Amino acid sequence: MPIDYSQRKQTLLERLEKETLDIALITDPTNIFYYTGFYADPHERYMSLVIDVGNRKSALFLPALDEELAKAAAEVDAIHPISDEMNPFDIVKGAIQKNISKIGIEMDVMTVSHQNGLKSICPKAEYTDITPEINHMRTFKTPSEVDGLRHAVSIIETVLEEGLATIHEGMTEAALTAEFEYLMKRHGASGPSFSTMVLSGEKSAMPHGKPGERRLQEGDFLLIDFGVITNERYCSDITRTFIIGEPTEKQREIYETVQKSTQAGVDAVRAGVPLKSFDIAAREVIESAGYAEYFNNRVGHGLGIEVHEAPSIHHENEQIAAPGMVFTIEPGIYIPGFGGVRIEEEVYINEDGEPEVLTSFPRDLRSIELK
């Protein structure tokens, strides 16, 4: 089923009317895509989606070089191309209603220079943050969106299996990263959904470490955290940790603790309970095993057309879980100088309020042989 972008804008309009806004001005390219079906990175150039609450019309302002692409993809009432020599705020001013007093913006996104440009054309306007309204809408996925997320998962799991088969004696983290990212493109992805993490040995204890020239060695943990973004702009995010050669007793203990923690987090998922309960359930397993000090981040995050979006799955989030949410469950144990383990699943709360795990790559400890 195709995405109904007009309905998305209609839903946002209804929310904006309650805020008595004159216009909403959206500048985040991902949010523009969410409401129009058109994505572009304008780089240093100007791009915005303006939704006029009074006449219930939408207009896309964008670099002139993207005009033809927008005409083919954007579901909007008007497209206004802006060439490089133009002042974009002159173009915006000529297309919006006069005497605007209240503008909805994404406060985490808008720059000071952009706000100053708006002040030059709407000097008496006040600003209201509409980010919470947008995030709320994006939190709840339709079946079509979930299908898009499933597709992203199927690609990355294929990439993982094929990439593992390329591991050989003397291979570096960076070289394995390159293999994975080549395979992403080969299997039809637009590219990685975030910087691919391939971390070995003591570096696997760095939750956000960077792959480098360290060579894979016998006895290493090998932590792989990556995902793809599809051509339809849906993201995947999965982590698996392997052992090169045979595990020690301590490595196996740490791995099995994280494995149980991930399962406990997944088992806790259901609609109608606070999101914090998923974090707490996973965290209790690690704490009971004596590794509490080595797990100090949230257990998960939302996932959709961005790899990190609402909701945040942490132990103080009182928001109630509901059907349509998609998020990760990814506990870990990270011991500096020794190594770390993370096992990450993507979970969807379906229409019945039950969890569906979108990821399917096996979680059992797997040994990798250096050939």
Summary of the structure (lengths in Angstrom):
residues: 371
radius of gyration: 23.0
end to end distance: 46.0
largest distance: 71.5
contacts: 1234
relative contact order: 0.11
helix: 37%
strand: 23%
